[in-house]
Amino acid sequence: MNNGSRQQKITEKEMPFLDHLEELRWRLVKSILAIFVFGLAAYFFSDEILALLLRPYNQAVAALSNGASKKLIFLTPTGGFMIHLKLAIFAGLIAATPVVFYQLWQFVMPGLLEKERRYVPIVVFFSTACFLSGALFCYFYVLPYGLNFLLGFETVDLVATISINDYLEFVGMMILVFGVVFELPILSFFLTRIGFLTPAFMRHYRRHGIVVIFILAAILTPTTDVFSQLLLAGPLVILYEISILVSKFALKKEQAAAIKSA
């Protein structure tokens, strides 16, 4: 590390704690403002967004009921309006992910060395791509199979009467959770490039990681059924293995040589 970088690091470490909080506050304000702006625009398309989110449910019901449909319900006079409001916020959050990730990594950037900062634009781009990939994977694969399985328990004596609020909370949480967990490879790449992680470390603690994955799946899934937890834990285990390969790819030659010689 050269003197300039070292002096830069010392100066940043000596930044008062309140200044860090002020920086965090403004990053959060900008992120929330972006979500609000995108959410306001999304409100005018809430009917189309609702139809999009209802598609997995309608397909599952049609498959299980030989083409018949079953409507979701809301239980309060304000329920319909609140659903459209929640849809706007949800869509605003999804649309604002590039801004949110940019603000997050801009907050982290001052604590990095100059040579590490060049990876931040790449990380921001792939963070957004990974999040959207996880959300799409959940929408096109996890939700259809999951809803087919869960609604398949309906019988003559056990009829599913689901509120639109409960359904959208389930779908929204699943999409957001899958978006977040798909960040694991890019996080692995970044931590490896700055020297905090190695593929050997991830391989050594693979069993511990799998245990943690199943615990996280139990905590993060919006329902308590084991099937939903497995729907999350399965892709997470695969992502962990992919993250090992990503870490191996991201490992610098000088780092690998240093590890071998240690």
N, C-alpha and C positions, 0 to 999 in steps of 0.2 A: 504494500500500500504506500503510495507516495505521500509527501508531506501535505500537499494540497488536499488530497482526499481525507487524510487523517485529521487535518484541521477542520475540514468541513464536517466530519463526523462528530468531532468534539463540540463544535458550535451547536450542531443539531441536538446533541444529547443535553446541552445546557439550556435549551429552550425551556422557558418556564412551563410548568404543568398547565396553568390556566391558558397559556397560548395554544397548547395542544387541544384543550377543550374548545376554545374559540374556533380553531380550525375545523374540528370535528363538527361543531354546531353549524357552521356555514356549509360544509359539505352535505350535511343532512338536510338543511334548508333547501339547497339547490336540488337534491334528489327528490324531496317531497314536492317541490314546485313542479318538477318535470312530470312526476306522477299525476299531479293535479291537472296540468295542462293536457296531457294525453288522455286522462280520465274524462275531462270535460268534453273533449272531442269524441271520445268513445261513447258517451252517453247518448248521442244522437244515432248511434248504430247499435244500441243495446238489444233491440229485437233480433237483429242479425246475429249478434254474439250469443244471445240466449238460444237461438235455433242451432247454432254451431255446437254449443255445449250439451244440448239435449240429444244430439244425433246418436252418441253411443248408447244412451238410455233407450231411445226409440228403437234402435236396431236390436238391442238385447230383448226388449219386450216383444217385438215382432217375431224374433227367432223362437222365443219360448212360447208364444201364444198363437202360432200359425198365422201371422200377419195382423193380428189384432193390435190395437193401440190402447194405451192406458195413460191418462193425463196425470200430471203432478198437480199438487194443490198448494195454496197458501191459506193460512189460518187466521189472519188478522186483516182488518180493513186497509191498513197501510202496507201489507205484505207485498203487494205487487209493485208499489213504488220503491220500497226498500230493495227488492230484488234487482230492479233496474239500476239503482244507485250502486249496489255492491258489484254488479257486472261492470259498471263504468270504472270503478276503482280497480277491480281485478285486471281489466283490459289495460288500464293506464299503467299499472305496475309492470305488466308484461312488455308493453310498448316502450317503457322508460328504462328497461334493463341496460341498454348501452350507456345511458347517462349515469345510472346508479353505479355501474361497474367503473366507469371513468372517474367518478367522484371518490369511490372507494380507493382506487389505486393512486389517485392524486394525493389522498391523505397519507397513504403508505409511502409514497415516493420520497419525501424528505429524509426518511430514515435509511434510505439506500445509498450505496456508493454510486458514483457517476457511471461506472461500467455496468452496474446492475439496472440503472434507470432505463437503459435503451431497450430492455425487455418489456417495459410497462405497456407501450402501445400494442405490442403483439399479444400480451396477456389480456388486455382489455378486449381486443377483438375476439380472441378465442374463448374468453370467459362468456361473452355474449353468445357466441356460437354454441358452446357447450350447454349453456342454460336453455336456449331455444331447442336444441336437439333433445334434451331431456324432457322438456314440455311436450314436444311433438311425439316422442316415443311413448310417453304416458297416454296421450290422447288417442293415437292410432293403434296401439298394441295393448297397453296395460288395461285401460278402461274398458274396451270391448270384452276382453276375456274375463276381467274381474267382475263386471256387471252381469255377464252371462252366468258366471258361477254363483254369485250372491243372490241374484233373482231366481235362480233355479230351485231354491228351497221353498218357493211358493207352492202351496197345495190348495185343495178345496177348502180346507179348514184354516189355512194360514195364508191370508191375502196381504200383499204388499200395498199399503197406502202411504206413499212417500210424499213429504212436503218438498216443495221446490227449494226452500231454504236449506233443508238438510242435504238434498241432492247436490246443490251447487257448492255447499261447504265441503262436501266429500270430494267432488271433482276438482274444485279450485285448490284445495290443500294437496291433493295427489299431484296435480300438475306442477305446483310450486315446489313441492318436495323433490320430485324427480328432476326438475330444473336445477335445484341446488346440488343434489348429489352427483349430477353429471359434471360438476365443477372439479371433481376429484382428480382427473388427469391433468388439467391445466394447473391446479394447485401443486401437484406433484412435479410438474415441469418447472414451475417458478422456484419452488423450494430447493430443487436439485441444482438449478443454475446459480443460486446464490449460496450454495454450500451447506444448507441445513438438512438435506435429505439425500440418501443414497439408495440405489436399488437393493444393495445387500442388506441394509437396515429393514426395508420393507419385506424382503423375503424372510429374514430372520424372525420378524414379528407377524408373519402371515396368520398364524393360528390365533394370536391375540386380536389381530385386526378383524378376523371373521367373527369372533365373539362380540366385539364392539359393534360390528355391522348389524348383527341380529338384535342387539340391545337398542341401537339407534332406530332400526326398523320398527321395533315394538313401540318406541316413544313417538316417532314421527308420523306413523300412519294414523289417519283420522278415526279409524274404527279399531275395535279390539279383536277382530277375527284374525285367525292365524293366516288365512289365505292372503289377505291384503298385506300382511307383514312379509310374507314370502315373496309377493309381487315386487316389493321394494328391496328386500334383502338379496334376491337372486341377481338382479342387475348390479347391485352394489358390489357383490363379490366379483362379478366379471369386471367391473370398473376398477376394482383394486388390482386385479391382475394386469389390466391394461395400463394402470398407473405405474406398475413396476417396469413395464416395457418403455413407457414414456420417460421415466426417471433414468433408465439405462441409456436411452437416446440422448437425453439432455445432459448427461454427465460429461463434463469437460475432460479432454484428454489429460490435462495436467492433474485434475482431481483423481481420475482413475489411476494414474501412475502413482500418485501419492498414497492412495488407498492400498495398492498392491505392495508398495514398499514398506508400509506401516507394519 
